[in-house]
Amino acid sequence: MSFFSSFPIEPYNFGNEVDFSFIQNLTAYVDIIDSVKDQVTFYESYEILENERPDVLSYKLYGTTEFYWTFYLMNDNIRQTGWPVNYKDLVKFVIKKYPNTNLVTRDYFFDKFLIGETVEGVSSGTIGVVVKRDVNLGHIIIEGTKTFTAGETIQKQGDSTKSIALHSSSAEHLATRHHINASSEIVDIDPSVGPGSLITPVSHLDHYRNSNDANRKIRVLTSDNIVTISAQFGRALKEFS
């Protein structure tokens, strides 16, 4: 069954058109698969392999590519956030999303290093513009890729009274997004002290990799049930009104 072929055809007026156009109602929804996806007799667990596409997995499990759509309806995680991508593409995505340089300080900077200000490293001579701040983590994000020296003083350009001591710096995509405790619960830290040995930092890249890896663990309809459930789903959609 081609997934979209079973959606009902309905008349619809576009704008001020007098005549109806007949289109598929893609908002139609039936709960055939929802009613069985938690019943252990209907599904089995599967972990998606690197670079394994939905159509490839459908053929691997059922001998045909046509049941790829069932993976999305069986698993809310990939329905909401998408099929897992390969690690190389994931890294490219995260770097594109977080392309800047992250500075970490233990100093307070509530009233300085404001967004849009230009700052410079006293030792390195590196100059950059502040584009984001996170006072809860002690992070100052500088536009672009910059190289600063750990331990050096960073100051507002032209104003040495506005300065902080640099604890460390990194590419933004490798910077800490949040911290977790031994139970993997997100916890706050004192940015003037740092996380301590019992707290684990989770970077932006870690966060997306963990989410991507979690999406690899899915439920699939068993080969004994796939044809029957698929047919029931198609009939229910055609009867939708």
Residue frames relative to the residue before (quaternion, step in Angstrom):
aa qw qx qy qz dx dy dz
M 1.0000 0.0000 0.0000 0.0000 0.00 0.00 0.00
S 0.3390 -0.6921 0.5966 0.2238 3.57 -0.85 0.96
F 0.5301 -0.6915 0.3772 0.3140 3.58 -0.59 1.17
F 0.7644 0.4017 -0.2283 0.4497 3.60 0.65 -1.05
S 0.5458 0.6413 -0.4020 0.3593 3.60 1.16 -0.36
S 0.6883 0.4982 -0.2886 0.4413 3.60 1.13 -0.51
F 0.5027 0.6434 -0.4476 0.3648 3.60 1.20 -0.12
P 0.5313 -0.6728 0.4108 0.3103 3.60 -0.89 0.92
I 0.3740 -0.6920 0.5737 0.2282 3.55 -1.20 0.67
E 0.0227 0.8159 -0.5746 0.0594 3.58 -0.76 1.05
P 0.5123 -0.6311 0.4780 0.3329 3.62 -1.14 0.57
Y 0.0188 0.8023 -0.5945 0.0512 3.56 -1.03 0.80
N 0.2938 -0.7369 0.5842 0.1715 3.57 -1.07 0.83
F 0.1974 -0.7602 0.6079 0.1167 3.56 -0.80 1.01
G 0.8476 -0.0185 -0.0093 0.5303 3.57 -0.71 1.08
N 0.7796 -0.3037 0.2579 0.4832 3.54 -0.88 -1.04
E 0.3216 0.7657 -0.5034 0.2384 3.59 1.21 0.33
V 0.4333 -0.7008 0.5113 0.2444 3.56 -1.04 0.86
D 0.7372 0.4032 -0.2188 0.4960 3.55 0.92 -0.93
F 0.4862 -0.6563 0.4990 0.2897 3.52 -1.14 0.70
S 0.2072 -0.6985 0.6614 0.1780 3.52 -1.31 0.49
F 0.3051 -0.7507 0.5565 0.1836 3.55 -1.02 0.76
I 0.0607 0.8076 -0.5764 0.1088 3.54 -0.58 1.22
Q 0.5591 -0.5832 0.4602 0.3679 3.55 -1.26 0.31
N 0.3534 -0.7197 0.5612 0.2052 3.54 -0.98 0.86
L 0.1427 -0.8385 0.5234 0.0517 3.58 0.04 1.30
T 0.5748 0.5688 -0.3906 0.4400 3.59 1.27 0.01
A 0.4499 0.6907 -0.4566 0.3347 3.59 1.25 -0.15
Y 0.0203 0.8096 -0.5848 0.0453 3.55 -0.97 0.84
V 0.0426 -0.7691 0.6374 0.0173 3.53 -1.02 0.87
D 0.4163 -0.7601 0.4612 0.1902 3.56 -1.06 0.76
I 0.2042 0.8093 -0.5285 0.1550 3.59 1.14 0.55
I 0.7321 0.4064 -0.2456 0.4884 3.58 0.75 -1.00
D 0.5915 0.5672 -0.3686 0.4388 3.61 1.05 -0.67
S 0.6747 0.5253 -0.2982 0.4242 3.57 1.01 -0.77
V 0.7680 0.3488 -0.1966 0.4998 3.61 1.17 -0.41
K 0.5440 0.6857 -0.3931 0.2816 3.59 1.16 -0.45
D 0.7014 0.4175 -0.2772 0.5068 3.60 1.23 -0.27
Q 0.5665 0.5834 -0.3886 0.4333 3.58 1.27 0.09
V 0.4403 -0.7596 0.4151 0.2384 3.56 -0.43 1.26
T 0.6171 0.5545 -0.3630 0.4241 3.62 1.11 -0.42
F 0.7009 0.4741 -0.2649 0.4625 3.59 1.22 -0.37
Y 0.8028 0.2596 -0.1305 0.5207 3.62 1.08 -0.44
E 0.1451 -0.7318 0.6500 0.1444 3.51 -1.41 0.15
S 0.5181 -0.6455 0.4658 0.3130 3.57 -1.20 0.51
Y 0.0056 -0.7835 0.6212 -0.0184 3.53 -1.17 0.67
E 0.2100 -0.7514 0.6094 0.1408 3.59 -1.15 0.64
I 0.4063 -0.7393 0.4928 0.2132 3.54 -0.59 1.23
L 0.3834 -0.7345 0.5214 0.2042 3.56 -0.88 0.99
E 0.6490 -0.4948 0.4007 0.4164 3.57 -1.29 0.36
N 0.8522 0.1038 -0.1277 0.4967 3.57 -0.94 1.04
E 0.4730 0.6690 -0.4497 0.3556 3.63 1.20 0.29
R 0.2588 -0.7923 0.5392 0.1209 3.58 -0.48 1.22
P 0.6548 -0.5232 0.3646 0.4057 3.62 -1.20 0.42
D 0.6768 0.4882 -0.3110 0.4549 3.60 0.91 -0.83
V 0.6248 0.5316 -0.3292 0.4677 3.56 1.11 -0.73
L 0.6603 0.5008 -0.3061 0.4686 3.57 0.97 -0.85
S 0.6165 0.5432 -0.3450 0.4537 3.57 1.01 -0.77
Y 0.6695 0.4869 -0.3011 0.4733 3.58 0.91 -0.87
K 0.6368 0.5451 -0.3184 0.4427 3.56 1.03 -0.84
L 0.7489 0.4077 -0.2155 0.4759 3.58 0.92 -0.90
Y 0.8370 0.2375 -0.0644 0.4887 3.57 0.91 -0.96
G 0.5043 -0.6763 0.4157 0.3398 3.60 1.24 -0.07
T 0.7374 0.2531 -0.1922 0.5961 3.59 1.30 0.28
T 0.4724 -0.6821 0.4819 0.2818 3.58 -1.14 0.60
E 0.5468 0.7019 -0.3684 0.2695 3.61 1.18 -0.41
F 0.6932 0.4849 -0.2946 0.4445 3.63 1.16 -0.27
Y 0.2568 0.8043 -0.4984 0.1971 3.60 1.24 0.41
W 0.6518 0.5665 -0.3078 0.3993 3.58 1.03 -0.85
T 0.5782 0.6066 -0.3824 0.3893 3.59 1.13 -0.49
F 0.5763 0.5995 -0.3820 0.4032 3.60 1.13 -0.57
Y 0.6658 0.4999 -0.2988 0.4664 3.58 1.03 -0.78
L 0.6986 0.4576 -0.2830 0.4716 3.59 0.93 -0.79
M 0.6488 0.5130 -0.3132 0.4666 3.57 1.18 -0.47
N 0.7962 0.2578 -0.0949 0.5391 3.60 1.17 -0.54
D 0.3542 -0.7667 0.4995 0.1931 3.55 -0.39 1.26
N 0.6099 0.5846 -0.3681 0.3882 3.60 1.02 -0.71
I 0.7455 0.3679 -0.2468 0.4980 3.61 0.78 -0.88
R 0.5483 0.5795 -0.4055 0.4462 3.59 1.20 -0.36
Q 0.7380 0.4284 -0.2211 0.4722 3.58 0.98 -0.86
T 0.8287 0.2424 -0.1001 0.4944 3.61 0.86 -0.88
G 0.6086 -0.6054 0.3410 0.3831 3.58 1.24 -0.07
W 0.6463 -0.5176 0.4123 0.3800 3.50 -1.36 0.37
P 0.5326 -0.6368 0.4342 0.3497 3.64 -0.92 0.75
V 0.3039 -0.7556 0.5579 0.1595 3.55 -1.06 0.85
N 0.5843 -0.5633 0.4220 0.4040 3.58 -1.20 0.27
Y 0.6722 -0.5556 0.3159 0.3738 3.54 -1.17 0.66
K 0.6222 0.5531 -0.3464 0.4324 3.60 0.98 -0.79
D 0.6866 0.4623 -0.2792 0.4868 3.59 0.91 -0.91
L 0.6055 0.5580 -0.3516 0.4453 3.58 1.09 -0.68
V 0.6549 0.5068 -0.3127 0.4652 3.59 0.91 -0.90
K 0.6366 0.5258 -0.3286 0.4585 3.60 0.96 -0.84
F 0.6497 0.5248 -0.3118 0.4530 3.57 0.97 -0.88
V 0.6923 0.4777 -0.2891 0.4571 3.59 0.85 -0.96
I 0.6369 0.5138 -0.3365 0.4660 3.60 0.98 -0.77
K 0.6479 0.5101 -0.3200 0.4665 3.60 0.99 -0.78
K 0.6790 0.4889 -0.2842 0.4682 3.57 1.03 -0.80
Y 0.7850 0.1715 -0.0758 0.5905 3.58 1.12 -0.73
P 0.0599 0.8807 -0.4644 0.0713 3.60 0.49 1.23
N 0.6134 0.6220 -0.3163 0.3698 3.57 1.27 -0.15
T 0.5365 -0.5953 0.4878 0.3461 3.57 -1.33 -0.30
N 0.2287 -0.7949 0.5534 0.0981 3.57 -0.85 1.00
L 0.1433 -0.7749 0.6122 0.0650 3.56 -0.84 1.04
V 0.1683 -0.7745 0.6039 0.0836 3.57 -1.00 0.87
T 0.0127 0.7927 -0.6086 0.0325 3.56 -0.89 0.97
R 0.3729 -0.6959 0.5613 0.2484 3.55 -1.24 0.49
D 0.5586 0.6077 -0.3814 0.4162 3.59 1.29 -0.06
Y 0.4952 -0.6174 0.5130 0.3323 3.56 -1.23 0.44
F 0.0025 -0.8168 0.5765 -0.0204 3.58 -0.96 0.82
F 0.1530 0.8356 -0.5128 0.1240 3.56 1.11 0.68
D 0.7989 0.2993 -0.1285 0.5056 3.57 0.91 -0.94
K 0.7287 0.3388 -0.2397 0.5448 3.59 1.20 0.36
F 0.7613 0.3097 -0.2787 0.4969 3.56 -1.31 0.28
L 0.1540 0.8181 -0.5273 0.1700 3.51 0.87 1.08
I 0.6388 -0.5297 0.3864 0.4026 3.58 -1.21 0.51
G 0.7670 0.3184 -0.2723 0.4860 3.54 -0.87 1.02
E 0.5887 0.5773 -0.3793 0.4199 3.60 1.19 -0.32
T 0.3717 -0.7000 0.5662 0.2264 3.54 -1.21 0.63
V 0.0689 -0.7984 0.5982 0.0083 3.57 -0.86 0.97
E 0.1488 -0.7917 0.5866 0.0838 3.57 -1.24 0.37
G 0.4253 -0.6715 0.5443 0.2684 3.54 -1.20 0.60
V 0.4522 -0.7193 0.4561 0.2649 3.56 -0.67 1.10
S 0.7309 0.4035 -0.2357 0.4975 3.61 0.96 -0.82
S 0.7450 0.4217 -0.2267 0.4645 3.58 0.82 -0.96
G 0.3412 -0.7486 0.4952 0.2792 3.56 1.14 -0.64
T 0.4269 0.7110 -0.4559 0.3231 3.59 1.29 0.11
I 0.1520 -0.7881 0.5942 0.0515 3.55 -0.95 0.96
G 0.1257 0.8008 -0.5773 0.0986 3.57 -0.99 0.84
V 0.4215 -0.6913 0.5348 0.2417 3.54 -1.33 0.31
V 0.4333 -0.6902 0.5206 0.2547 3.56 -0.95 0.94
V 0.0901 -0.8157 0.5706 0.0294 3.60 -0.75 1.05
K 0.7893 0.0351 -0.0267 0.6124 3.61 1.20 -0.44
R 0.1165 -0.7674 0.6249 0.0836 3.54 -1.32 0.39
D 0.0183 -0.7596 0.6488 0.0424 3.54 -1.21 0.54
V 0.2141 -0.8225 0.5161 0.1063 3.55 -0.01 1.31
N 0.6015 0.5775 -0.3624 0.4164 3.61 1.16 -0.47
L 0.7377 0.3454 -0.2067 0.5420 3.57 1.21 -0.51
G 0.4407 -0.6837 0.4666 0.3472 3.57 1.24 -0.31
H 0.4706 0.6924 -0.4129 0.3586 3.57 1.16 0.64
I 0.0556 -0.7382 0.6714 0.0343 3.51 -1.16 0.81
I 0.1786 -0.8108 0.5520 0.0776 3.58 -0.59 1.12
I 0.1959 -0.7902 0.5786 0.0485 3.51 -0.79 1.19
E 0.5355 -0.6604 0.4280 0.3064 3.55 -0.89 0.95
G 0.8344 0.2120 -0.1707 0.4793 3.54 -1.01 0.91
T 0.6011 -0.5398 0.4449 0.3863 3.53 -1.37 -0.17
K 0.0472 0.8079 -0.5784 0.1028 3.55 -0.53 1.23
T 0.2613 -0.7535 0.5823 0.1577 3.55 -1.24 0.51
F 0.0104 -0.7808 0.6232 -0.0421 3.54 -0.62 1.21
T 0.4376 -0.6920 0.5145 0.2548 3.56 -1.29 0.35
A 0.4752 -0.6762 0.4802 0.2939 3.58 -0.75 1.05
G 0.7865 0.3035 -0.2446 0.4790 3.54 -0.95 0.94
E 0.5846 0.5947 -0.3886 0.3919 3.60 1.16 -0.32
T 0.5127 -0.6077 0.5066 0.3336 3.53 -1.34 0.28
I 0.1451 -0.7508 0.6392 0.0820 3.54 -0.99 0.91
Q 0.0003 0.8226 -0.5676 0.0344 3.58 -0.75 0.97
K 0.5886 -0.5262 0.4652 0.4003 3.52 -1.31 0.34
Q 0.5122 -0.6615 0.4442 0.3204 3.55 -0.83 0.94
G 0.8272 0.1809 -0.1701 0.5041 3.53 -0.76 1.10
D 0.7645 0.2693 -0.1745 0.5590 3.61 1.23 0.03
S 0.1912 -0.8352 0.5095 0.0796 3.58 0.05 1.32
T 0.5635 0.5922 -0.4027 0.4118 3.62 1.22 -0.20
K 0.6769 0.4111 -0.2746 0.5453 3.58 1.25 -0.33
S 0.3322 0.7598 -0.4856 0.2767 3.59 0.07 1.26
I 0.1175 -0.7523 0.6417 0.0917 3.53 -1.36 0.34
A 0.4299 -0.6428 0.5546 0.3072 3.55 -1.29 0.34
L 0.3533 -0.7485 0.5232 0.2031 3.57 -0.79 1.01
H 0.2927 -0.7555 0.5628 0.1636 3.57 -0.75 1.06
S 0.7587 -0.2132 0.1678 0.5922 3.59 0.90 -0.95
S 0.1436 -0.7681 0.6124 0.1195 3.55 -1.31 0.20
S 0.0094 0.7912 -0.6110 0.0253 3.56 -1.21 0.51
A 0.6204 -0.4558 0.4460 0.4566 3.52 -1.33 0.04
E 0.5911 -0.6267 0.3709 0.3468 3.58 -0.93 0.88
H 0.6661 0.5187 -0.3302 0.4221 3.61 0.91 -0.80
L 0.6889 0.4410 -0.2737 0.5060 3.59 1.26 -0.35
A 0.4928 0.6724 -0.4190 0.3598 3.58 1.31 -0.04
T 0.6139 -0.5706 0.4043 0.3661 3.57 -1.20 0.54
R 0.2832 -0.7490 0.5825 0.1394 3.53 -0.93 1.00
H 0.7458 -0.1804 0.1338 0.6272 3.56 1.08 -0.85
H 0.3947 -0.6925 0.5458 0.2583 3.56 -1.34 0.04
I 0.1490 -0.7807 0.5993 0.0958 3.56 -1.15 0.60
N 0.4127 -0.6856 0.5381 0.2646 3.54 -1.24 0.51
A 0.7688 -0.3704 0.2515 0.4566 3.58 -1.30 -0.14
S 0.6839 0.4546 -0.2762 0.4993 3.59 1.25 -0.41
S 0.4921 -0.6875 0.3894 0.3654 3.57 1.37 0.25
E 0.4300 0.6671 -0.4820 0.3712 3.56 1.17 0.64
I 0.4759 -0.6599 0.4977 0.3006 3.57 -1.02 0.82
V 0.0350 -0.8087 0.5866 -0.0262 3.56 -0.83 1.01
D 0.4657 -0.6481 0.5263 0.2935 3.54 -1.26 0.48
I 0.1885 -0.7605 0.6069 0.1333 3.55 -1.26 0.44
D 0.4573 -0.5952 0.5592 0.3519 3.53 -1.35 0.13
P 0.3454 -0.7839 0.4699 0.2130 3.63 -0.31 1.18
S 0.6151 0.5511 -0.3561 0.4373 3.60 1.19 -0.38
V 0.7173 0.3991 -0.2281 0.5236 3.57 1.30 -0.33
G 0.4209 -0.6813 0.4904 0.3439 3.56 0.95 -0.89
P 0.7054 -0.5245 0.2921 0.3768 3.60 -1.23 0.24
G 0.3774 -0.7129 0.5183 0.2842 3.63 0.97 -0.63
S 0.6774 -0.5592 0.3268 0.3488 3.56 -1.27 0.42
L 0.6922 0.4918 -0.2814 0.4470 3.62 1.14 -0.52
I 0.6643 0.4665 -0.2802 0.5124 3.55 1.34 -0.10
T 0.2407 -0.7935 0.5489 0.1054 3.58 -0.91 0.97
P 0.3389 -0.7316 0.5473 0.2244 3.61 -0.83 0.91
V 0.1621 -0.7539 0.6298 0.0932 3.56 -1.13 0.72
S 0.2939 -0.7824 0.5268 0.1550 3.57 -0.54 1.16
H 0.6719 -0.4460 0.3774 0.4552 3.57 -1.30 0.11
L 0.6598 0.5004 -0.3117 0.4659 3.59 0.92 -0.87
D 0.6210 0.5361 -0.3362 0.4625 3.61 0.98 -0.81
H 0.6530 0.5436 -0.3097 0.4268 3.55 0.90 -1.00
Y 0.7174 0.4328 -0.2554 0.4825 3.59 0.80 -0.98
R 0.6259 0.5249 -0.3455 0.4620 3.59 1.04 -0.66
N 0.6517 0.5113 -0.3167 0.4620 3.58 0.96 -0.85
S 0.6538 0.5038 -0.3062 0.4744 3.57 0.99 -0.85
N 0.6516 0.5146 -0.3067 0.4654 3.57 0.98 -0.86
D 0.6667 0.4963 -0.3003 0.4680 3.58 0.96 -0.87
A 0.6258 0.5380 -0.3376 0.4527 3.58 1.05 -0.75
N 0.6484 0.5290 -0.3139 0.4485 3.58 1.09 -0.70
R 0.5648 0.6018 -0.3902 0.4080 3.58 1.22 -0.26
K 0.6675 0.4825 -0.2956 0.4840 3.59 1.17 -0.52
I 0.1200 0.8241 -0.5336 0.1474 3.57 -0.24 1.28
R 0.3969 -0.6456 0.5839 0.2911 3.50 -1.43 0.06
V 0.0809 -0.7868 0.6106 0.0386 3.56 -1.00 0.81
L 0.5286 -0.6071 0.4816 0.3467 3.55 -1.09 0.66
T 0.4983 -0.6529 0.4738 0.3177 3.57 -0.98 0.78
S 0.6183 -0.5632 0.3990 0.3760 3.56 -1.18 0.54
D 0.6085 0.5643 -0.3506 0.4339 3.61 1.16 -0.51
N 0.7669 0.3792 -0.1766 0.4868 3.58 1.14 -0.67
I 0.5096 0.7098 -0.4114 0.2591 3.59 1.14 -0.53
V 0.6829 0.4928 -0.3056 0.4444 3.61 0.83 -0.91
T 0.6722 0.5047 -0.2978 0.4524 3.59 0.87 -0.95
I 0.6898 0.4747 -0.2837 0.4672 3.59 0.83 -1.00
S 0.6391 0.5283 -0.3246 0.4550 3.59 0.97 -0.82
A 0.6655 0.5011 -0.3007 0.4644 3.57 0.94 -0.86
Q 0.6407 0.5155 -0.3185 0.4715 3.60 0.99 -0.82
F 0.6319 0.5347 -0.3208 0.4603 3.58 1.02 -0.82
G 0.6695 0.5047 -0.2935 0.4593 3.58 0.92 -0.94
R 0.6615 0.4976 -0.3133 0.4654 3.62 0.92 -0.85
A 0.6549 0.5169 -0.3166 0.4513 3.58 0.95 -0.87
L 0.6378 0.5179 -0.3350 0.4612 3.60 1.02 -0.74
K 0.6673 0.5070 -0.3067 0.4511 3.58 0.91 -0.87
E 0.6897 0.4530 -0.2714 0.4954 3.59 1.16 -0.56
F 0.4382 0.7159 -0.4495 0.3057 3.58 1.30 -0.14
S 0.0923 0.7843 -0.6108 0.0571 3.57 -1.02 0.79
